[in-house]
């Protein structure tokens, strides 16, 4: 039988390192995936996750079980750490980092899909930070509006508004990008 997160957190507050290892093992993949989506850099994502769990361990006596789900609390810590790292690295824009080469065969369908994904990624990256985080938490982490509100420390109404504005802005940006592509392709 799996020990609930709240019980592990109580044990961690009593300096139980084994409980901490269980909790880390249970949530490290989710934390890493979130950090990687935000930062788009493997090394930075690993650093952020390590830093987040270190912060949780060093602050173990202050965490209040039952106030929020541990996974929600962890998302908040990871996002804060990622934002802090991103602000420290403002010298080099994230989109200036070269994409790794795709090892799959060069097929037109794959190229079109990759271009569509890249257009969407650029559009999401162009969103204001809070809209971008709300979109990432909703669509990549599959969190509901209440959970997103808890992670972002705001109201459900504010999250609904952020998501609505983000979707509207994404539609407009993608419509403009598609029009630009159509105009740049020569017609015989």
Helices and strands as residue ranges (DSSP letters): H 5-13, H 17-39, H 42-58, H 70-88, G 94-96, H 108-126, H 129-135, I 136-140, H 145-152, H 156-184
